[in-house]
Amino acid sequence: MTAVNEVYGAGAAGAALGAQTKSLLGDTQDRFLTLLVTQLQNQDPLNPMDNAEVTSQIAQLSTVQGITQLNNTLLALTGQMDMSQSLQAAGLIGKDILYPGETVKVGADGASTPFGIDLMSGVTKATVTIRDNSGRVVYSHDMGPQGAGIYPLNWDGKDTAGVVVPEGAYTVSVDAFNADGKPVSAETLTAGSINSIAYTAEGLRLNLMDGGKISLLDIRQVM
């Protein structure tokens, strides 16, 4: 499905639900009026319906109408937000991004994929460590003091001895500490390229070139 069709589908779903709700409201009004007229026609002349009771029933219908109209308004706003989000996501197709992950890949030529870290607050020390699939440390780098924020990083694919590591996937971790020596929350980021977008039961999803799927909210940086 193309991005345009997916955007249209997001808005059409909200419109269809709104139309269905409106139809149900019309049916409710018709049933209410029919019942009220029937009650008035068949009331006991010696004991007619109290005006307060009629007013109460009309007020109940008004409350239902108000709630339904509010729901329709919310549905319309949701549909507009979905379309806006879809259009925003469509503009990301073909872009390289950083999102939460711990993988960095090294090719046959020794070139590695970008990665990054996300520091939740300022630190006096941040150490980035890269391990192979056996858990052995192949590279470590002390970034020193850093402020809060996202830091895109690159690795030359060489171990601590300066030798190019074998082709494959490696795991990145970060250890960060503040001036008191206490750990600071930090997250590793991996790189990916957006191939397409899709609307699923879980909402909008971005399909990556490597087959992965992420949410729009997972994007930490567009490179």
C-alpha positions in Angstrom: 0.0 0.0 0.0 1.4 3.4 -0.8 1.9 6.1 1.8 -0.9 8.2 0.3 -3.4 5.3 0.5 -2.3 4.6 4.1 -2.8 8.3 5.1 -6.3 8.2 3.4 -7.1 5.0 5.3 -6.2 6.5 8.6 -8.7 9.4 8.1 -11.4 7.3 6.4 -11.6 5.0 9.4 -12.4 7.9 11.7 -14.9 9.3 9.3 -16.7 6.0 8.9 -16.9 5.5 12.7 -18.2 9.1 13.0 -20.9 8.4 10.4 -21.9 5.2 12.2 -22.2 7.0 15.5 -24.3 9.7 13.9 -26.7 7.1 12.4 -27.0 5.4 15.8 -27.9 8.8 17.4 -30.6 9.3 14.8 -32.1 5.9 15.6 -32.0 6.7 19.3 -33.9 10.0 18.8 -36.5 8.3 16.7 -37.1 5.5 19.3 -37.3 8.1 22.1 -39.8 10.3 20.4 -42.0 7.3 19.4 -41.9 6.0 23.0 -42.7 9.4 24.4 -45.6 10.0 22.0 -47.0 6.5 22.8 -46.8 7.2 26.5 -48.6 10.6 26.1 -51.3 9.0 23.9 -51.9 6.2 26.4 -51.6 8.0 29.6 -54.4 7.9 32.2 -56.5 11.1 31.9 -57.1 11.0 35.6 -53.4 10.5 36.3 -51.5 12.3 33.5 -47.7 12.2 33.2 -46.0 14.7 35.4 -44.3 17.6 33.6 -41.2 17.0 35.6 -41.1 13.4 34.4 -41.3 14.5 30.7 -38.7 17.1 31.3 -36.4 14.5 32.9 -36.7 12.1 30.0 -36.0 14.9 27.5 -33.0 16.0 29.6 -31.7 12.4 29.5 -31.9 12.4 25.7 -30.1 15.8 25.6 -27.3 14.3 27.7 -26.9 11.3 25.4 -26.8 13.8 22.4 -24.2 15.9 24.1 -22.0 12.9 24.8 -22.4 11.6 21.3 -21.5 15.0 19.8 -18.5 15.1 22.0 -17.4 11.7 20.9 -17.9 12.7 17.3 -15.7 15.8 17.9 -13.0 13.6 19.5 -13.2 11.2 16.6 -12.7 14.0 14.1 -9.7 15.4 16.0 -8.2 11.9 16.3 -8.6 11.4 12.6 -6.9 14.7 11.9 -4.0 13.8 14.2 -3.6 10.4 12.6 -3.4 12.0 9.1 -0.9 14.6 10.3 1.2 11.9 11.9 1.0 9.8 8.8 2.1 12.7 6.6 5.0 13.4 9.0 6.1 9.8 8.9 5.8 9.7 5.1 8.4 12.5 4.9 10.8 10.3 6.8 11.0 7.5 4.1 14.6 7.1 3.0 16.0 8.9 6.0 18.6 7.5 8.3 17.7 7.6 12.0 18.9 6.7 15.5 16.5 4.7 17.7 16.8 2.6 20.9 19.0 -0.4 20.3 22.4 -1.9 21.1 23.6 -3.2 17.8 26.4 -2.0 15.6 27.3 -4.0 12.5 30.7 -4.3 10.9 31.0 -5.1 7.1 33.5 -7.2 5.3 35.5 -4.0 4.5 35.7 -3.1 8.2 33.2 -0.3 8.0 30.7 -0.1 10.8 27.2 1.3 11.1 26.6 4.5 13.1 25.3 4.3 16.6 24.8 6.7 19.5 24.0 7.3 23.2 21.2 9.2 24.9 22.3 10.8 28.3 19.3 11.7 30.5 21.4 14.3 32.5 24.9 15.7 32.6 27.8 13.3 33.5 31.4 13.5 34.5 32.2 10.2 32.9 30.6 8.2 30.1 32.3 5.0 28.9 31.1 3.3 25.7 31.9 -0.4 25.4 31.6 -2.7 22.3 31.5 -6.4 22.7 31.5 -9.4 20.3 28.9 -12.1 20.4 30.8 -14.0 23.0 30.7 -11.0 25.4 34.4 -10.2 24.9 35.2 -6.5 25.0 36.7 -5.4 21.6 36.6 -1.7 22.0 36.1 0.9 24.8 36.1 4.6 24.8 35.9 7.1 27.6 33.9 10.2 26.4 34.7 12.2 29.6 32.3 14.9 30.9 29.2 15.4 28.8 25.9 17.3 29.1 22.5 15.7 28.7 21.5 14.9 25.2 21.9 12.6 22.2 25.4 11.9 20.9 25.8 10.2 17.4 29.0 8.1 17.4 31.1 6.2 14.8 33.5 3.3 15.3 36.3 2.5 12.9 35.7 -1.2 13.3 39.1 -1.8 15.0 39.7 -3.4 18.4 41.8 -1.9 21.2 45.0 -3.2 19.4 44.1 -1.4 16.2 43.1 -4.6 14.3 40.0 -4.7 12.2 37.4 -6.9 13.8 35.6 -9.7 11.9 32.5 -9.0 10.0 29.3 -9.3 12.1 27.0 -7.7 14.7 28.4 -6.3 17.9 26.8 -5.1 21.1 27.1 -1.5 22.5 26.7 -0.5 26.1 27.3 2.7 28.0 28.1 3.4 31.6 27.6 7.0 32.8 28.3 8.6 36.2 27.7 12.0 37.8 30.1 14.0 40.0 29.1 12.0 43.0 30.0 8.7 41.3 26.4 7.7 41.0 25.1 6.0 37.8 23.2 8.2 35.4 20.4 6.9 33.2 21.7 6.4 29.7 20.4 4.6 26.6 22.3 3.2 23.6 21.0 3.9 20.1 21.3 2.0 16.9 21.1 3.3 13.3 18.5 2.4 10.7 16.9 3.5 7.4 13.2 4.0 7.0 11.9 2.0 4.0 8.1 2.6 4.3 5.2 3.3 6.7 2.2 1.2 7.6 -0.9 1.5 9.7 -1.4 -1.6 11.9 -3.7 -2.6 14.8 -1.0 -1.1 17.0 -1.0 2.2 15.2 1.5 3.8 12.9 4.7 1.7 12.3 7.8 2.5 10.4 9.3 -0.3 8.4 13.1 -0.3 8.4 15.4 -1.4 5.5 16.6 -4.4 7.6 13.1 -5.6 8.2 12.6 -4.1 11.7 9.5 -2.2 12.7 9.5 0.8 15.1 7.1 3.4 16.3 7.4 7.1 15.3 8.0 7.8 19.0 11.1 5.6 19.0 13.0 8.0 16.8 15.7 9.8 18.8 17.4 11.6 15.9 17.1 12.0 12.1 20.6 12.0 10.6 
